[in-house]
Amino acid sequence: MSLRPEEFQFVEDPRRFEIAGALQVRIGRRILRKRQLLNACARGLEFPDHFGHNWDAFEECLCDLSWLADRAQVVLLHDTLPLPHSPRSRRIYLEILAEAVRRHATGDPPELVVVFPESIRAQVLLSLPEE
């Protein structure tokens, strides 16, 4: 899967990025392991209690978000690229994010916005495989 430039937003300082009325979830610098990442997303995005804490369940919940339909937008703000010690897991995470952004762009609310620092644009794009 290749990433189209419009799927993620890159900004100078994600800490200053804000969309009025959006649910904003920060993915901080201390996210080093898959379990930490999934827990942070599950808490911040209010995943249902049945969330299975694996990639398939993460993709299913992130591509749905129907329980947040009262929000026009949901924003995932990344301070850096998570999972620095696991390129495979980082690639899976980014692929799931890209797919979820595509699905939410054409469906019912909420729109999913994924934000990374401009300083890591190349790293993000290189973490995804070419089609």
NURO-253334 format. One record per atom (N, C-alpha, C): residue in one letter; x, y, z. Coordinates in steps of 0.001 Angstrom, whole numbers, padded with zeros to 6 digits, always signed. Each point is the difference from the previous one (the first is absolute). Last residue first. Example, Ala and Ser with C-alpha at 12.3 -4.5 7.8 and 13.67 -1.06 7.14 Angstrom:
2
S+012850-002250+007080/S+000820+001190+000060/S-000770+001090+000730/A+000290-005720-000070/A-000890+001190+000000/A+000900+001200+000000/
% end
This chain:
131
E+003902+000474-003535/E-000982-000915-000601/E+000656-000783-001105/E+002767+001774+004353/E-000497+000460-001315/E-001017-001004-000497/P+000848+000662+005352/P+000502-000644-001216/P-000565+000646-001255/L+000958+002562+004782/L-001038-000715-000731/L+000587-000632-001257/S+002561+002768+002903/S-000426-001153+000804/S-001094-000815-000663/L+001810+004173-001704/L+000898-001134-000260/L-000391-001241+000786/L-002381+004069+000672/L-000228-000480-001362/L+000882-001194-000340/V+000608+002099+004189/V-001341-000568-000081/V-000217-000622-001372/Q+003965+002396+000656/Q+000020-001242+000771/Q-001358-000710-000071/A+000414+004279-001937/A+000727-001001-000789/A+000016-001351+000718/R-001963+003679+002340/R-000755-000373-001207/R+000702-001121-000775/I+001068+002497+004297/I+000134-001443-000223/I-000770-000478-001229/S+000148+004649+001505/S+001390-000451+000090/S+000180-001499-000230/E-004289+002274+000341/E+000622+000150-001315/E+001411-000583+000000/P-003633-001891+003473/P+000888+001150-000178/P+000604+000010-001410/F-004810-002242+000598/F+001380-000276+000403/F+000813+001285-000112/V-005577-001935-000016/V+000983+001075-000063/V+001346-000482+000532/V-005306-001520-001910/V+001234-000520+000601/V+001106+001009-000244/V-005752-000458+000010/V+001140+000817-000393/V+001214-000532+000750/L-005388-001564-001375/L+001219-000291+000748/L+001141+000821-000585/E-005682+000549+000281/E+001185+000003-000862/E+001203-000288+000900/P-004860-001850+001569/P+000891+001154-000074/P+001072-000156-001071/P-004364-000640-001497/P+000921+000544+000994/P+000363-001073+001020/D-001267-001827-004794/D-000665+000783+001037/D+001035+000545+000981/G+002112-001217-004636/G-001169-000530+000699/G-000609+000981+000967/T+004130+000327-002760/T-001109-000247-000918/T-001284-000426+000701/A+004226+000917+002203/A-000131+001133-000934/A-001225-000162-000896/H+001503-003367+003117/H-000764+001077+000641/H-000182+001204-000912/R+002592-003734-001502/R-001385-000416+000263/R-000833+001118+000588/R+004671+000736-000710/R-000722-000162-001270/R-001464-000343+000239/V+002811+000147+003746/V-000203+001355-000530/V-000787-000071-001303/A+001323-004073+001864/A-001077+000609+000775/A-000289+001421-000484/E+003657-002307-001903/E-001268-000615-000412/E-001176+000645+000734/A+004313+001332+001280/A-000297+000462-001360/A-001331-000557-000492/L+001631-001505+004199/L-000389+001408+000042/L-000420+000496-001378/I+001790-004300+000266/I-001345+000038+000572/I-000496+001440+000072/E+004407-000622-001390/E-000918-000513-001023/E-001444+000033+000503/L+003416+001125+003031/L-000186+001046-001006/L-000947-000441-001113/Y+001163-003189+003322/Y-000737+001117+000599/Y-000295+001074-001040/I+002792-003543-001274/I-001388-000455+000145/I-000860+001131+000553/R+004595+000811-000204/R-000578-000047-001346/R-001469-000421+000055/R+002439-000140+004011/R-000195+001394-000406/R-000642+000062-001381/S+001300-004197+001636/S-001200+000487+000683/S-000294+001446-000378/R+003952-001807-001734/R-001140-000749-000527/R-001310+000496+000636/P+004214+001743+001530/P-000407+000511-001319/P-001226-000715-000570/S+001950+000692+004972/S-000707-001035-000738/S-000490+000537-001346/H+002163+002570+003521/H+000800-001225-000018/H-000653-001143-000769/P-001991+004458+000730/P+001299+000178-000655/P+000825-001279-000126/L-005006+001633+001127/L+000570-001335-000219/L+001369+000052-000685/P-002966+004417-000669/P+000077-001002+001069/P+000669-001288-000452/L+000702+005244-001536/L-000454-001272-000566/L+000124-001072+001077/T-000981+005009+001532/T+001069-000627-000764/T-000576-001284-000598/D-002870+002863+002152/D+001171+000809+000317/D+001216-000488-000778/H-005393-000399-001302/H+001226-000730+000329/H+001139+000974+000283/L-005737-000191-000185/L+001173+000863-000045/L+001217-000775+000476/L-005251-000811-001968/L+001104-000702+000659/L+001254+000840-000205/V-005588+001102-000215/V+001370+000307-000387/V+000969-000841+000825/V-005489+000471-001842/V+000855-000606+001014/V+001428+000180-000494/Q-005189+002389-001197/Q+001373-000425-000292/Q+000654-000594+001244/A-004609+001205-000070/A+000244+000175-001431/A+001377-000528-000370/R-003190-001821+004069/R+001164+000865-000275/R+000165+000115-001509/D-003232-002863+001906/D-000417+001357+000354/D+001135+001007-000187/A+000561-004745-000647/A-000680+000638-001135/A-000490+001412+000324/L+002575-003761+002362/L+000401+001405+000050/L-000689+000810-001097/W-000556-004701+000446/W-000351+000475+001340/W+000414+001459+000207/S+001174-002417-003987/S-001412+000392+000006/S-000447+000518+001359/L+004458-001707-001990/L-000195+001217+000805/L-001454+000476+000054/D+002941-003285-003132/D-001416+000135+000337/D-000258+001341+000687/C+004359-001637-001260/C-000748+000205-001241/C-001495+000162+000248/L+002929-000909+003620/L+000406+001271-000581/L-000758+000293-001289/C-000689-004195+002211/C-000511+001130+000793/C+000334+001335-000667/E+001683-003920-002057/E-001467-000038+000007/E-000573+001205+000752/E+004673-000661+000049/E-000467+000439-001314/E-001524+000058-000038/F+001934-001732+003880/F+000315+001419-000124/F-000520+000543-001332/A-000261-004611+000769/A-001005+000707+000783/A+000218+001513-000083/D+003206-002720-002072/D-001288-000158-000678/D-001107+000766+000729/W+004379-000138+001934/W-000082+000843-001195/W-001343-000107-000698/N-000037-000833+005220/N+000862-000545-001048/N-000229+000847-001252/H-002566+000202+004340/H+001411+000351+000166/H+000933-000755-000942/G-005154+000064+000479/G+000864-001151+000222/G+001489+000263+000134/F-005128+002464+001068/F+001212+000185-000799/F+001033-001062+000371/H-004514+000857+001985/H+000379-001271-000631/H+001252+000124-000874/D-002119+003773+002253/D+000618-000910+000970/D+000471-001302-000624/P-000260+004458-003070/P-000925-000841+000775/P+000757-000978+000903/F+002349+004655-001304/F-000355-001249-000645/F-000960-000792+000887/E+001979+004802+000121/E-001142-000602+000687/E-000476-001284-000687/L+003867+003013-000861/L-001086-000096-000977/L-001224-000721+000552/G+003938+000591+002704/G-000283+001303-000583/G-001188+000003-000945/R+001523-004124+001981/R-000469+000954+001021/R-000457+001306-000651/A+001915-003228-002827/A-001258-000506+000548/A-000580+000958+001034/C+004306+000901-001809/C-001067+000229-000983/C-001351-000433+000548/A+003755-000868+002656/A-000171+001454-000135/A-001129+000319-000975/N+001262-004537+000481/N-000674+000507+001198/N-000270+001496-000099/L+002524-002033-003427/L-001398-000432-000065/L-000788+000491+001212/L+004620+000852-000023/L-000661+000721-001087/L-001490-000352-000070/Q+002750-002360+003018/Q-000157+001395+000433/Q-000780+000803-001043/R+001171-004396-001125/R-001025-000006+001034/R-000256+001425+000499/K+003565-000701-003085/K-001320-000159-000610/K-001110+000101+001044/R+004609+002492+001086/R-000457-001366-000249/R-001424-000010-000546/L+002328+004047+001180/L+001097-000811-000520/L-000437-001397-000410/I-001608+005240+001494/I-000620-001205-000558/I+001093-000819-000698/R+000426+004462+002088/R+000341-001169+000828/R-000616-001300-000499/R-000717+004548-001832/R+001355-000494-000280/R+000339-001282+000747/G-005277+001258-001017/G+001217+000620+000505/G+001291-000713-000350/I-005139+000930-001807/I+000836-001195+000069/I+001401+000509+000327/R-005177+002238+000605/R+001442+000137-000193/R+000679-001352+000173/V-005105+001901-001483/V+000701-001011+000776/V+001483+000108-000322/Q-005025+002873-000516/Q+001433-000049-000316/Q+000686-000964+000952/L-005091+001468-002104/L+000622-000809+001039/L+001462-000140-000398/A-002833+004323-001636/A+000446-001363-000296/A+000457-000696+001277/G-001459+004699-000396/G-001070-000974+000141/G+000398-001438-000260/A+003152+003663-002008/A-001052+000305+000975/A-001080-001076-000024/I+005114-000705-001157/I-001222+000164-000778/I-001112+000174+001019/E+005768+000449+000053/E-001311-000151+000635/E-001104+000193-001032/F+005797-000180+001174/F-001041-000298-000984/F-001319-000190+000727/R+004382+000696+002028/R-000769+001222-000239/R-001129-000206-001009/R+003103-003438+001204/R-000538+000444+001294/R-000862+001247-000159/P+002487-001956-003692/P-001298-000624+000280/P-000616+000435+001331/D+003484+002457-003398/D-000090-000343+001419/D-001378-000592+000307/E+001387+000803-004584/E+001221+000348+000716/E-000037-000456+001454/V-002841-002785-003554/V+000010+001375+000488/V+001282+000249+000787/F-002894-003647-003520/F+001292+000257+000618/F+000054+001481+000354/Q-003909-004110-001201/Q+000385+001405+000004/Q+001317+000133+000746/F-002409-004217-002975/F+000509+000487+001273/F+000300+001478-000147/E-001966-002019-003679/E-000525-000857+001063/E+000466+000410+001390/E+001197+001900-004496/E-001101+000607+000735/E-000508-000847+001168/P+003583-001400-003135/P+000385+001125+000852/P-001132+000574+000842/R+000073-005170-001336/R-000183+001228-000773/R+000280+001171+000926/L+001860-005210+000229/L-000647+001105+000688/L-000109+001174-000945/S+000098-005556-000962/S+000773+001234+000007/S-000817+001109+000648/M+000275-005674+000203/M-000850+001158+000000/M+000899+001224+000000/
% end
